[in-house]
Amino acid sequence: MTMRWIDLYCGEDPHPRRFDRMDTVLDYLRRVERLPDEAVRAVANEGEVAPPVARRAYRVERYPT
């Protein structure tokens, strides 16, 4: 069984935070990064968000694709 990962890139940081489920990513964005609901929805629906909706850019990539 191949493990699927979701990498979250925050701003200019080249080192992603790695998660196993999208729910965990969204919870992290709400609680740790304190993003507003609009920004969290953008990541969930579009895979990314950037200013002015969020204070910096956030993007998710799924592995393996």
Beta strands, then each sheet from edge to edge (+ up, - down):
strand 1: 5-10
strand 2: 17-19
strand 3: 48-49
strand 4: 58-63
sheet 1: 2+ 1- 4+ 3-
end
